[in-house]
Amino acid sequence: MIKVKTRGNESVEQMLKRFKKLCEKEGLTKDIKRKSYYEKPSEQRRRRQRKSVKRQADF
């Protein structure tokens, strides 16, 4: 769970900006975008395979 505490005289806009940055860092926004539409099981499988091949190529 992501929590953002105020820092002194920090405005709401600055806190929101920090919150968005933390969400991006955690990968939350990417996950939300991916789950916002239905993905067929075959597409999920293909995506996972591409991800694993990409990981293996990095080593």
MOZIGI-V404712 format. One record per run of one state. SS is the DSSP state (@ for helix, = for strand, . for the rest). FROM is the first residue (numbers start at 1). TO is the last residue. If there is no record, write none. Layout:
[[SS & FROM & TO] [SS & FROM & TO]]
//
This chain:
[[. & 1 & 11] [@ & 12 & 26] [. & 27 & 27] [@ & 28 & 35] [. & 36 & 40] [@ & 41 & 58] [. & 59 & 59]]
//
